[in-house]
């Protein structure tokens, strides 16, 4: 039997590959899901697919960090964007809301609502990365505090540490625990302790939220893991061979100065996440050919390759990049919202990552941005 199991036909043939990368960002995941819903709708139409079509039918590798890991896991299992959006709408308060969590200090010492919802959704232990439940390759970004290093974990059967003969094989960890490890935000949830090898105490590790790694935006990491020799997938590079689509949970810089320690502690995590997202985005636009993305800054612009006439280079030509790249994200600053026709929405509210009170506004932003930015026929021309 093939090492790929039921995915043999899909992954043992040579064909252009598509990657979907999802940022972290707490409850702002609903913003990303509205963008994904628009993406799914447009792909269904462009491919003349029926209502059963889901993103896992199109993308070969889906990955995410923190809230992005929850969404990625659901999509990789074949759930629709609407199903995941409904899940966040119904369970968001129990998973992310700060006010809800702080009323229940006991959740720091037992499973708590987030873990219970992950068990209900991803199985209480019967689904792991080795099971045949997945429709695509999946990447979950975690942070191993025991080794103080990012641990990106995938179900790639060719990966070095996914060898089933190893006592500490990555594939044996239940999916709900991996997703829980990626979402264990410091100060909100207890760290997740996982036994990689029950017979070896040295192989027991403590994990916290993958969003505290440099890969809160895991797009460039996924490109590396799909193409570089050590990971053993060895997918072809080239603008017609590899598509990377990156979806954010909102760009939320916090301008100004830190006036005191309390303000510093409040704003610093968001500032660091924003800086890391931008850095990974720049990496993708440097190595890949950007076909859509908001300007990085006044110096770099959008980094979309231009012809000698100063206009966007035709997609029929080749800019000699390693992949085609599209970045969909919302600018949550007051100016960004105004420019998107959303000036009635308070920037401070939708920048929150831990308050479900603003889910309706976040969804409105996601719907609007999805319709303004996503253009499958134009951006994915070589992959339809």
Secondary structure as UniProt FT lines:
FT   TURN            3..4
FT   HELIX           5..7
FT   HELIX           8..11
FT   STRAND          17..22
FT   HELIX           26..28
FT   HELIX           29..46
FT   TURN            47..48
FT   TURN            51..52
FT   HELIX           55..57
FT   STRAND          61..65
FT   HELIX           67..76
FT   TURN            77..78
FT   HELIX           81..96
FT   HELIX           98..102
FT   HELIX           105..108
FT   HELIX           112..122
FT   TURN            129..130
FT   TURN            132..133
FT   STRAND          137..144
FT   TURN            145..148
FT   STRAND          149..154
FT   TURN            157..158
FT   HELIX           160..162
FT   TURN            164..165
FT   TURN            167..168
FT   HELIX           170..172
FT   HELIX           175..182
FT   TURN            186..188
FT   STRAND          192..195
FT   TURN            198..199
FT   HELIX           201..203
FT   STRAND          204..208
FT   HELIX           210..212
FT   TURN            214..215
FT   HELIX           219..227
FT   HELIX           229..231
FT   TURN            239..241
FT   STRAND          242..247
FT   HELIX           261..287
FT   STRAND          289..292
FT   TURN            298..302
FT   TURN            308..309
FT   TURN            315..316
FT   STRAND          324..328
FT   HELIX           334..339
FT   TURN            340..341
FT   TURN            343..344
FT   HELIX           347..350
FT   HELIX           356..358
FT   HELIX           359..373
FT   HELIX           376..379
FT   HELIX           381..383
//
